[in-house]
C-alpha cells in the first residue's frame, strides 16, 4: 500500500515536472508538479484505455503515459485560460 503510494507520487512528480518543463520551460514547484503528474496519469490512462492501448513497460511506461496525459492537461488548461490561444508565459 505505502509502496504503491510512493510509486504514484514519484511517477506524478517526474511526469509533472517534465510536462511543465516542456510546456513552459520551467517547473511549477514540487506540489504542483506532483498534482499535474497525477492528474496527467489519470487522463493518460483513461485515454489509452479508450484507444485500446495496453500500457506496458513497467515504471517507464507509467511515466510516459502520465507525461503524455500531463502535457494534454496543461495544453487544455492553457487553452481555456488564454482565451483559446496557446501562449507561453
PyMOL commands that set and color helices and strands:
alter all, ss='L'
color gray80, all
select helices_A, chain A and resi 2-24+30-51+58-81
alter helices_A, ss='H'
color red, helices_A
deselect
rebuild
show_as cartoon
